[in-house]
Amino acid sequence: MDCLQSCRTRSPDNSPIEHIWDVMGRRLKPSRNVDYLALQLETIWQEIPQHTIRNLYQSMTRRVTACIQANYITVEVSLRNLLWKIIKTAKSI
């Protein structure tokens, strides 16, 4: 779970809602009228095609797998560097 948390906080691409906000933000027309903005957001939300939601949902397995693999590589490199430092220190003693 730590890997998923750190990946999520590091990459908005791993959050489906970020993609939805992007879709909505691209369609939103600027306005100073809060009621008009709320109406626009509700309309845009209702008009998001189901296939967009479905594609985001279905892509999550691939995204989480990539996150786990990326985190594993980071941990592996960190451990290798730590081991190298330990060996280097041991040789100098």
Beta strands, then each sheet from edge to edge (+ up, - down):
end
